[in-house]
């Protein structure tokens, strides 16, 4: 019996709650499933809220007020925005899922708070710009959003570097949005009072 124990130390370790290979494999699988559960919650939620905010505000090139504005040459076509935002929402949904999954990690709490705050500002931006026509206020809001996202990205890197990398395209796009909003504000000093052209109908 003593000889059997010496030949199978791994079995003894596992019997008394040790960390044998089977336990390690199960632990990794449980961690993956835990992250997957967070991602299945955060990604659809962020996509739903982000797209709903844009739809409610009537955002995009189909907005008659926006179509009447003078715009810089660098403004991308409508399909670019329609493609970029869902992809960005997907990436940041995966990123925040990683942070939520990292229980006990240092700076996890502040990172989550900053992410939530900047995302709330994100949801406010489209109604402020496309519905309320407050271009100057939208510029300052976009700047605040980009600043908070930068700080959140730094905190994300302290928790999970991959999560910070997933946030990077979103931050770059926000910086681009800040520049576009500034240029539109400069080119349209009367944007707040600009009346949208009437819809033409053909009989």
C-alpha positions, -999 to 999 in steps of 0.1 A, spaced: 0 0 0 29 23 8 45 14 -25 13 23 -44 12 58 -27 48 65 -37 40 55 -73 9 78 -75 17 110 -56 -6 129 -80 -36 108 -71 -30 115 -34 -27 152 -40 -59 152 -59 -76 132 -32 -68 158 -6 -78 188 -27 -45 193 -44 -41 209 -78 -37 180 -102 -40 184 -140 -77 176 -140 -84 204 -115 -64 229 -135 -82 220 -167 -116 224 -150 -105 257 -136 -96 271 -170 -128 259 -184 -148 275 -157 -129 308 -162 -137 307 -199 -174 300 -192 -175 328 -167 -161 353 -192 -184 340 -219 -214 346 -196 -203 382 -190 -197 388 -227 -232 374 -236 -246 400 -213 -224 431 -221 -222 428 -259 -259 426 -267 -267 452 -240 -242 478 -254 -253 471 -290 -289 475 -281 -285 507 -261 -260 522 -286 -281 515 -317 -314 525 -299 -298 559 -290 -289 566 -326 -323 554 -339 -343 575 -314 -322 606 -323 -325 601 -361 -288 600 -365 -269 595 -397 -268 610 -432 -306 604 -435 -312 632 -410 -324 662 -431 -309 687 -407 -275 670 -408 -277 667 -446 -282 705 -448 -250 713 -427 -218 723 -443 -193 695 -436 -155 690 -439 -143 669 -468 -130 643 -444 -165 633 -433 -169 596 -443 -199 583 -462 -229 570 -443 -221 533 -446 -188 538 -428 -206 551 -397 -233 523 -400 -205 497 -401 -180 512 -376 -203 517 -346 -216 482 -343 -181 469 -346 -169 493 -319 -197 484 -296 -188 448 -300 -152 455 -291 -159 476 -260 -186 450 -250 -159 423 -250 -135 446 -232 -158 455 -203 -167 418 -200 -130 411 -194 -129 437 -166 -161 425 -150 -147 390 -151 -114 400 -134 -128 398 -98 -104 410 -72 -81 428 -96 -67 461 -86 -84 492 -102 -112 470 -115 -139 491 -97 -127 525 -110 -123 511 -145 -159 499 -145 -172 532 -132 -154 552 -158 -165 529 -186 -202 533 -175 -199 571 -172 -183 575 -207 -209 551 -222 -238 571 -207 -222 602 -224 -221 582 -256 -258 575 -254 -265 612 -248 -244 625 -277 -266 614 -306 -298 630 -292 -278 662 -283 -264 665 -318 -289 651 -342 -322 658 -323 -314 689 -302 -290 704 -328 -266 715 -301 -234 712 -320 -212 732 -296 -224 713 -266 -220 680 -285 -183 690 -292 -176 695 -255 -195 663 -247 -174 643 -272 -142 658 -258 -153 647 -223 -162 613 -236 -128 609 -252 -109 620 -221 -128 596 -198 -123 568 -223 -85 575 -223 -84 572 -185 -106 541 -186 -83 525 -212 -53 532 -189 -71 515 -160 -82 487 -182 -45 481 -191 -38 477 -153 -64 450 -151 -62 433 -185 -40 445 -213 -61 428 -239 -91 447 -227 -72 480 -232 -63 470 -267 -99 462 -275 -108 498 -263 -82 515 -285 -101 516 -318 -131 531 -299 -109 558 -284 -93 566 -318 -128 569 -334 -139 592 -306 -110 614 -312 -120 615 -349 -155 623 -339 -143 652 -317 -124 667 -347 -155 663 -370 -178 679 -345 -154 708 -341 -152 713 -378 -189 711 -383 -193 737 -354 -168 760 -371 -185 757 -406 -220 761 -392 -222 789 -366 -260 790 -371 -265 752 -369 -288 754 -339 -313 776 -358 -308 759 -392 -342 747 -404 -342 713 -421 -353 714 -457 -388 702 -464 -394 668 -478 -401 668 -515 -429 647 -527 -436 637 -563 -471 631 -576 
